[in-house]
Amino acid sequence: MRPWTRILGIDPGFRVTGYGVIDTNGQESRYITSGTINAGKIEAGSARLEKIFNDVRELVSAYGPQEMAVERVFLHRNADSALKLGQARAAAICASFGGQMSVYEYAAREVKQALVGKGSAAKEQVQHMVRVILSVDQPLEMDASDALGIAVCHAHKRTLTLRYAGMTP
């Protein structure tokens, strides 16, 4: 039997950050939990970042992931939005510090390619594939399904990386 690895996927956002936790053994992936961190109602930007940091820290403590997969920030036309997105991403990554967790980054296009087979896929297509791959019957919030998609993308990539390195995932 292959060992299981727990992965925390994060879809960072300054207002809403999605998260998803899966287990993978290189052949199959299992849904554990998912949801969103809603910081949009908090006025102060620093308080939003603190909420993201604290909530991700709680997820790490509660679920004990060995690896974290985070969406990479893409270049925005609006520099202020890109900066805020980067800050939310950094708050989530910093919450992983202190443990033995490795952090991996994936571009949105790369995630869509891995799940749907097309880098320009719609969010609804990604959401559908996440539900199929993980056998999730319940409805998923869009940000949560994006985070699960990032985790599944990482599960696939890590399996290929281990195989190419001559190690069995």
C-alpha atoms as an extended CHARMM CRD file, in Angstrom:
* protein
*
       169  EXT
         1         1  MET       CA              0.0000000000        0.0000000000        0.0000000000  PROA      1               0.0000000000
         2         2  ARG       CA              1.3000000000        3.4420000000       -0.9300000000  PROA      2               0.0000000000
         3         3  PRO       CA              1.6260000000        6.0960000000        1.7620000000  PROA      3               0.0000000000
         4         4  TRP       CA             -0.9220000000        8.9030000000        1.8290000000  PROA      4               0.0000000000
         5         5  THR       CA              0.0820000000       12.5600000000        1.7020000000  PROA      5               0.0000000000
         6         6  ARG       CA             -2.2230000000       15.3270000000        2.9070000000  PROA      6               0.0000000000
         7         7  ILE       CA             -2.3120000000       18.4730000000        0.7540000000  PROA      7               0.0000000000
         8         8  LEU       CA             -3.8070000000       21.8650000000        1.6270000000  PROA      8               0.0000000000
         9         9  GLY       CA             -4.8060000000       23.8430000000       -1.4560000000  PROA      9               0.0000000000
        10        10  ILE       CA             -5.1970000000       27.6180000000       -1.1650000000  PROA      10              0.0000000000
        11        11  ASP       CA             -6.9200000000       29.9920000000       -3.6040000000  PROA      11              0.0000000000
        12        12  PRO       CA             -5.8680000000       33.3460000000       -2.1190000000  PROA      12              0.0000000000
        13        13  GLY       CA             -8.1000000000       36.3900000000       -2.1460000000  PROA      13              0.0000000000
        14        14  PHE       CA             -8.1640000000       39.6330000000       -0.1820000000  PROA      14              0.0000000000
        15        15  ARG       CA            -11.9250000000       39.3050000000        0.4090000000  PROA      15              0.0000000000
        16        16  VAL       CA            -12.4470000000       35.5420000000        0.0930000000  PROA      16              0.0000000000
        17        17  THR       CA             -9.7300000000       32.8830000000        0.3390000000  PROA      17              0.0000000000
        18        18  GLY       CA            -10.6770000000       29.3660000000       -0.6810000000  PROA      18              0.0000000000
        19        19  TYR       CA             -9.1850000000       26.2710000000        0.9070000000  PROA      19              0.0000000000
        20        20  GLY       CA             -9.3590000000       22.5610000000        0.2220000000  PROA      20              0.0000000000
        21        21  VAL       CA             -7.7740000000       19.5550000000        1.8940000000  PROA      21              0.0000000000
        22        22  ILE       CA             -7.2140000000       16.2530000000        0.1120000000  PROA      22              0.0000000000
        23        23  ASP       CA             -5.2810000000       13.0520000000        0.7100000000  PROA      23              0.0000000000
        24        24  THR       CA             -3.3930000000       11.4240000000       -2.1720000000  PROA      24              0.0000000000
        25        25  ASN       CA             -1.3420000000        8.2690000000       -2.5700000000  PROA      25              0.0000000000
        26        26  GLY       CA             -0.2570000000        8.8080000000       -6.1660000000  PROA      26              0.0000000000
        27        27  GLN       CA             -3.0620000000        6.7040000000       -7.6090000000  PROA      27              0.0000000000
        28        28  GLU       CA             -6.1280000000        8.2810000000       -6.0670000000  PROA      28              0.0000000000
        29        29  SER       CA             -7.0660000000       11.4330000000       -4.2400000000  PROA      29              0.0000000000
        30        30  ARG       CA             -9.6850000000       11.7300000000       -1.5090000000  PROA      30              0.0000000000
        31        31  TYR       CA            -11.6900000000       14.7630000000       -0.4600000000  PROA      31              0.0000000000
        32        32  ILE       CA            -11.2730000000       15.7250000000        3.2060000000  PROA      32              0.0000000000
        33        33  THR       CA            -12.7680000000       19.2130000000        3.5500000000  PROA      33              0.0000000000
        34        34  SER       CA            -13.1010000000       22.5910000000        1.8560000000  PROA      34              0.0000000000
        35        35  GLY       CA            -14.5300000000       26.0330000000        2.4210000000  PROA      35              0.0000000000
        36        36  THR       CA            -13.7740000000       29.7200000000        2.4140000000  PROA      36              0.0000000000
        37        37  ILE       CA            -12.2360000000       32.3060000000        4.6980000000  PROA      37              0.0000000000
        38        38  ASN       CA            -14.3830000000       35.4130000000        4.4230000000  PROA      38              0.0000000000
        39        39  ALA       CA            -12.4390000000       38.5350000000        5.3060000000  PROA      39              0.0000000000
        40        40  GLY       CA            -14.3690000000       40.9310000000        3.0390000000  PROA      40              0.0000000000
        41        41  LYS       CA            -16.5250000000       42.3970000000        5.7970000000  PROA      41              0.0000000000
        42        42  ILE       CA            -13.4790000000       43.4750000000        7.7870000000  PROA      42              0.0000000000
        43        43  GLU       CA            -12.6200000000       47.1230000000        7.0680000000  PROA      43              0.0000000000
        44        44  ALA       CA             -8.9090000000       47.2940000000        7.8860000000  PROA      44              0.0000000000
        45        45  GLY       CA             -6.5880000000       45.6020000000        5.3970000000  PROA      45              0.0000000000
        46        46  SER       CA             -4.2240000000       44.4190000000        8.1100000000  PROA      46              0.0000000000
        47        47  ALA       CA             -7.1270000000       42.8220000000        9.9960000000  PROA      47              0.0000000000
        48        48  ARG       CA             -8.1150000000       40.9400000000        6.8240000000  PROA      48              0.0000000000
        49        49  LEU       CA             -4.5910000000       39.5780000000        6.4870000000  PROA      49              0.0000000000
        50        50  GLU       CA             -4.5880000000       38.6040000000       10.1610000000  PROA      50              0.0000000000
        51        51  LYS       CA             -7.8690000000       36.6780000000        9.6630000000  PROA      51              0.0000000000
        52        52  ILE       CA             -6.4400000000       34.8160000000        6.6520000000  PROA      52              0.0000000000
        53        53  PHE       CA             -3.2500000000       34.0270000000        8.5820000000  PROA      53              0.0000000000
        54        54  ASN       CA             -5.1070000000       32.8210000000       11.7100000000  PROA      54              0.0000000000
        55        55  ASP       CA             -7.6840000000       30.7480000000        9.8220000000  PROA      55              0.0000000000
        56        56  VAL       CA             -5.0550000000       29.0320000000        7.6530000000  PROA      56              0.0000000000
        57        57  ARG       CA             -2.9790000000       28.4180000000       10.7910000000  PROA      57              0.0000000000
        58        58  GLU       CA             -6.0600000000       26.7160000000       12.3440000000  PROA      58              0.0000000000
        59        59  LEU       CA             -6.4980000000       24.5670000000        9.2160000000  PROA      59              0.0000000000
        60        60  VAL       CA             -2.8540000000       23.5070000000        9.3870000000  PROA      60              0.0000000000
        61        61  SER       CA             -3.2500000000       22.6220000000       13.0670000000  PROA      61              0.0000000000
        62        62  ALA       CA             -6.5560000000       20.7840000000       12.5960000000  PROA      62              0.0000000000
        63        63  TYR       CA             -5.7220000000       18.7750000000        9.4490000000  PROA      63              0.0000000000
        64        64  GLY       CA             -1.9210000000       18.4310000000        9.5760000000  PROA      64              0.0000000000
        65        65  PRO       CA             -1.1260000000       18.7460000000        5.8610000000  PROA      65              0.0000000000
        66        66  GLN       CA              2.3780000000       17.7850000000        4.7690000000  PROA      66              0.0000000000
        67        67  GLU       CA              2.2790000000       19.9860000000        1.6670000000  PROA      67              0.0000000000
        68        68  MET       CA              0.5960000000       23.2270000000        0.6370000000  PROA      68              0.0000000000
        69        69  ALA       CA             -0.2710000000       24.2070000000       -2.9210000000  PROA      69              0.0000000000
        70        70  VAL       CA             -1.0410000000       27.8790000000       -3.5700000000  PROA      70              0.0000000000
        71        71  GLU       CA             -2.1810000000       29.7050000000       -6.6600000000  PROA      71              0.0000000000
        72        72  ARG       CA              0.5720000000       31.9420000000       -8.0190000000  PROA      72              0.0000000000
        73        73  VAL       CA             -0.2790000000       35.6240000000       -8.3610000000  PROA      73              0.0000000000
        74        74  PHE       CA             -0.8090000000       36.6790000000      -11.9510000000  PROA      74              0.0000000000
        75        75  LEU       CA             -0.1830000000       40.1520000000      -13.3020000000  PROA      75              0.0000000000
        76        76  HSD       CA             -3.2700000000       42.3280000000      -13.0020000000  PROA      76              0.0000000000
        77        77  ARG       CA             -4.1160000000       45.4240000000      -14.9790000000  PROA      77              0.0000000000
        78        78  ASN       CA             -4.9110000000       46.9450000000      -11.5930000000  PROA      78              0.0000000000
        79        79  ALA       CA             -1.6880000000       47.1110000000       -9.5660000000  PROA      79              0.0000000000
        80        80  ASP       CA             -3.5830000000       47.6870000000       -6.2890000000  PROA      80              0.0000000000
        81        81  SER       CA             -5.5780000000       44.4620000000       -6.7680000000  PROA      81              0.0000000000
        82        82  ALA       CA             -2.4220000000       42.4850000000       -7.5690000000  PROA      82              0.0000000000
        83        83  LEU       CA             -0.7250000000       43.8520000000       -4.4680000000  PROA      83              0.0000000000
        84        84  LYS       CA             -3.6680000000       42.9290000000       -2.2140000000  PROA      84              0.0000000000
        85        85  LEU       CA             -3.8400000000       39.4550000000       -3.7470000000  PROA      85              0.0000000000
        86        86  GLY       CA             -0.1180000000       39.0080000000       -3.1280000000  PROA      86              0.0000000000
        87        87  GLN       CA             -0.5450000000       40.0660000000        0.4970000000  PROA      87              0.0000000000
        88        88  ALA       CA             -3.3720000000       37.5480000000        1.0280000000  PROA      88              0.0000000000
        89        89  ARG       CA             -1.2280000000       34.8480000000       -0.5550000000  PROA      89              0.0000000000
        90        90  ALA       CA              1.7120000000       35.7350000000        1.6920000000  PROA      90              0.0000000000
        91        91  ALA       CA             -0.4980000000       35.6350000000        4.8070000000  PROA      91              0.0000000000
        92        92  ALA       CA             -1.6190000000       32.1000000000        3.8950000000  PROA      92              0.0000000000
        93        93  ILE       CA              1.9310000000       30.9300000000        3.1520000000  PROA      93              0.0000000000
        94        94  CYS       CA              3.2740000000       32.4190000000        6.3940000000  PROA      94              0.0000000000
        95        95  ALA       CA              0.6620000000       30.4110000000        8.2980000000  PROA      95              0.0000000000
        96        96  SER       CA              2.4780000000       27.2560000000        7.1550000000  PROA      96              0.0000000000
        97        97  PHE       CA              5.7380000000       28.3030000000        8.8460000000  PROA      97              0.0000000000
        98        98  GLY       CA              6.8640000000       26.4180000000       11.9060000000  PROA      98              0.0000000000
        99        99  GLY       CA              6.0300000000       22.9810000000       10.5850000000  PROA      99              0.0000000000
       100       100  GLN       CA              7.6450000000       20.6270000000        8.1260000000  PROA      100             0.0000000000
       101       101  MET       CA              5.3020000000       21.6140000000        5.3100000000  PROA      101             0.0000000000
       102       102  SER       CA              6.5940000000       22.2310000000        1.7880000000  PROA      102             0.0000000000
       103       103  VAL       CA              4.8650000000       24.9660000000       -0.2450000000  PROA      103             0.0000000000
       104       104  TYR       CA              4.3250000000       24.7130000000       -4.0160000000  PROA      104             0.0000000000
       105       105  GLU       CA              2.9910000000       27.3320000000       -6.4440000000  PROA      105             0.0000000000
       106       106  TYR       CA              0.8310000000       26.8650000000       -9.5310000000  PROA      106             0.0000000000
       107       107  ALA       CA             -0.4410000000       29.3450000000      -12.0980000000  PROA      107             0.0000000000
       108       108  ALA       CA             -4.2020000000       29.3360000000      -12.6770000000  PROA      108             0.0000000000
       109       109  ARG       CA             -3.6110000000       28.2970000000      -16.2910000000  PROA      109             0.0000000000
       110       110  GLU       CA             -1.5240000000       25.3190000000      -15.1460000000  PROA      110             0.0000000000
       111       111  VAL       CA             -4.2920000000       24.1800000000      -12.7670000000  PROA      111             0.0000000000
       112       112  LYS       CA             -6.9300000000       24.4310000000      -15.4930000000  PROA      112             0.0000000000
       113       113  GLN       CA             -4.6830000000       22.5010000000      -17.8930000000  PROA      113             0.0000000000
       114       114  ALA       CA             -4.1360000000       19.7220000000      -15.3380000000  PROA      114             0.0000000000
       115       115  LEU       CA             -7.8260000000       19.3230000000      -14.5050000000  PROA      115             0.0000000000
       116       116  VAL       CA             -9.6980000000       20.1440000000      -17.7000000000  PROA      116             0.0000000000
       117       117  GLY       CA             -7.0060000000       19.7390000000      -20.3640000000  PROA      117             0.0000000000
       118       118  LYS       CA             -7.2640000000       23.3550000000      -21.4540000000  PROA      118             0.0000000000
       119       119  GLY       CA             -5.5770000000       26.3540000000      -19.8190000000  PROA      119             0.0000000000
       120       120  SER       CA             -8.4190000000       28.6940000000      -20.7570000000  PROA      120             0.0000000000
       121       121  ALA       CA            -11.1390000000       26.5650000000      -19.1400000000  PROA      121             0.0000000000
       122       122  ALA       CA            -14.0240000000       28.2810000000      -17.3460000000  PROA      122             0.0000000000
       123       123  LYS       CA            -14.2600000000       28.1500000000      -13.5540000000  PROA      123             0.0000000000
       124       124  GLU       CA            -17.4060000000       26.0140000000      -13.8640000000  PROA      124             0.0000000000
       125       125  GLN       CA            -15.4650000000       23.3940000000      -15.8430000000  PROA      125             0.0000000000
       126       126  VAL       CA            -12.7870000000       23.2710000000      -13.1450000000  PROA      126             0.0000000000
       127       127  GLN       CA            -15.4780000000       22.9870000000      -10.4730000000  PROA      127             0.0000000000
       128       128  HSD       CA            -17.1230000000       20.0980000000      -12.3470000000  PROA      128             0.0000000000
       129       129  MET       CA            -13.8370000000       18.2030000000      -12.7570000000  PROA      129             0.0000000000
       130       130  VAL       CA            -12.9350000000       18.6850000000       -9.0820000000  PROA      130             0.0000000000
       131       131  ARG       CA            -16.2750000000       17.1720000000       -8.0700000000  PROA      131             0.0000000000
       132       132  VAL       CA            -15.7700000000       14.2300000000      -10.4850000000  PROA      132             0.0000000000
       133       133  ILE       CA            -12.1350000000       13.5210000000       -9.5590000000  PROA      133             0.0000000000
       134       134  LEU       CA            -12.7760000000       13.7060000000       -5.8080000000  PROA      134             0.0000000000
       135       135  SER       CA            -16.2770000000       12.1320000000       -5.9340000000  PROA      135             0.0000000000
       136       136  VAL       CA            -17.8290000000       15.0890000000       -4.1430000000  PROA      136             0.0000000000
       137       137  ASP       CA            -21.6290000000       14.9660000000       -4.1740000000  PROA      137             0.0000000000
       138       138  GLN       CA            -22.2760000000       18.2080000000       -2.2940000000  PROA      138             0.0000000000
       139       139  PRO       CA            -22.2190000000       21.6390000000       -3.9040000000  PROA      139             0.0000000000
       140       140  LEU       CA            -18.9100000000       23.5070000000       -3.6070000000  PROA      140             0.0000000000
       141       141  GLU       CA            -18.3510000000       27.2450000000       -3.3440000000  PROA      141             0.0000000000
       142       142  MET       CA            -16.3650000000       28.5240000000       -6.3360000000  PROA      142             0.0000000000
       143       143  ASP       CA            -13.3500000000       29.6330000000       -4.2610000000  PROA      143             0.0000000000
       144       144  ALA       CA            -13.3300000000       26.2890000000       -2.3990000000  PROA      144             0.0000000000
       145       145  SER       CA            -13.4660000000       24.2980000000       -5.6520000000  PROA      145             0.0000000000
       146       146  ASP       CA            -10.6020000000       26.4250000000       -7.0210000000  PROA      146             0.0000000000
       147       147  ALA       CA             -8.5420000000       25.5840000000       -3.9210000000  PROA      147             0.0000000000
       148       148  LEU       CA             -9.3550000000       21.8780000000       -4.3030000000  PROA      148             0.0000000000
       149       149  GLY       CA             -8.3460000000       22.1560000000       -7.9640000000  PROA      149             0.0000000000
       150       150  ILE       CA             -4.9740000000       23.5580000000       -6.9260000000  PROA      150             0.0000000000
       151       151  ALA       CA             -4.5460000000       20.6510000000       -4.4820000000  PROA      151             0.0000000000
       152       152  VAL       CA             -5.4930000000       18.0810000000       -7.1580000000  PROA      152             0.0000000000
       153       153  CYS       CA             -3.1300000000       19.7140000000       -9.6580000000  PROA      153             0.0000000000
       154       154  HSD       CA             -0.3450000000       19.4080000000       -7.0990000000  PROA      154             0.0000000000
       155       155  ALA       CA             -1.2480000000       15.7700000000       -6.3900000000  PROA      155             0.0000000000
       156       156  HSD       CA             -0.8900000000       14.9810000000      -10.1110000000  PROA      156             0.0000000000
       157       157  LYS       CA              2.3390000000       16.9500000000      -10.4990000000  PROA      157             0.0000000000
       158       158  ARG       CA              3.9450000000       15.4350000000       -7.3960000000  PROA      158             0.0000000000
       159       159  THR       CA              3.1320000000       11.9300000000       -8.6380000000  PROA      159             0.0000000000
       160       160  LEU       CA              4.8320000000       12.6160000000      -11.9800000000  PROA      160             0.0000000000
       161       161  THR       CA              7.8090000000       14.2630000000      -10.2810000000  PROA      161             0.0000000000
       162       162  LEU       CA              8.2950000000       11.2660000000       -7.9670000000  PROA      162             0.0000000000
       163       163  ARG       CA              7.9820000000        8.8120000000      -10.8650000000  PROA      163             0.0000000000
       164       164  TYR       CA             10.5570000000       10.7150000000      -12.9340000000  PROA      164             0.0000000000
       165       165  ALA       CA             12.8950000000       10.7390000000       -9.9380000000  PROA      165             0.0000000000
       166       166  GLY       CA             12.5760000000        6.9540000000       -9.7060000000  PROA      166             0.0000000000
       167       167  MET       CA             10.6260000000        7.0430000000       -6.4500000000  PROA      167             0.0000000000
       168       168  THR       CA              7.2290000000        5.4180000000       -6.0690000000  PROA      168             0.0000000000
       169       169  PRO       CA              4.5800000000        7.9520000000       -4.9960000000  PROA      169             0.0000000000
